Amino acid sequence: MLTNKRPVDVGFDAKYTWTLKLAIGYIEREFNQAFSERGLSLLLHRLGFSYTKATAADPEEQQKFREKTAINF
């Protein structure tokens, strides 16, 4: 689910990237299972996920991407 859906797709307000807090909220809501941030971080790491930091978008690169993929935002 983390790789296929954005937080906004599963009912979180205007969030487009997953954070540990959002993932914890989703797990608690859907599975009634509580995790600490550290606990979920360790679990996700064991499952092959890695942390990436968001970077500022380059408007020129965004336009190239839109043209290449024919997606209009």
N, C-alpha and C positions, 0 to 999 in steps of 0.2 A: 504494500500500500504506500509506503514512504517513497518508493521510486516511481509510482504510477499516478499518484494524485497529489494535488497541492492542498494545503490546509483549508483554503477557501472552498475546495471541492467537497470537503467532508463537514462543512458547517462552522468553520472558524471565521471570524470577521476579518476580511481584507488582509489575509496573510498569504504570501506567495512562496515563502520558504519555510521549511520545517526547522524548528528549534527543539531542544530537549524538552522545554516546558510544554510546547504544543503537542509533541509526541506523547508525553506523559498524560496530558489531558485527554487525548484521543484514546489511549489505552485504558485509562480509568473509566471513561464514558462507555466504551464499547465492550470491555472485558471485565470490568469491575476489579481490576488488578492495579495495585499501587506500586510505583517505582520511585526511588530517589533519582535526582539528576545523575549522580555518579553511577548508580546501579544501571540505569538505562544506557548511559554512555558506554559502560563496560560491555553490556549485552550487545549493543549495536556494533561495537568494535569486534567482538567475537564472531558476529554474523557477517563481517566483511565491510561494514560501512566505515566511512572516514569523515572527519570534520573538514569542512572547507569554509573559508571566510568569504563573505560576499565582497565584491569589488565594485568600484564605481564604473558605471557603464559608459562606453565610448559611443556617442551618438552616431558617428560615421560607421563604426562596426555594427551597430544595431541596424542601420539602414541596409548595409550589405547583407546581413542575415535575413532581414525581411524580404529583400529582393530574391535572395537565393532560395528561400523556403516558400515564397509566395504567401506569407502570412501577413495580414494587415491588422495591426494593433490599433 
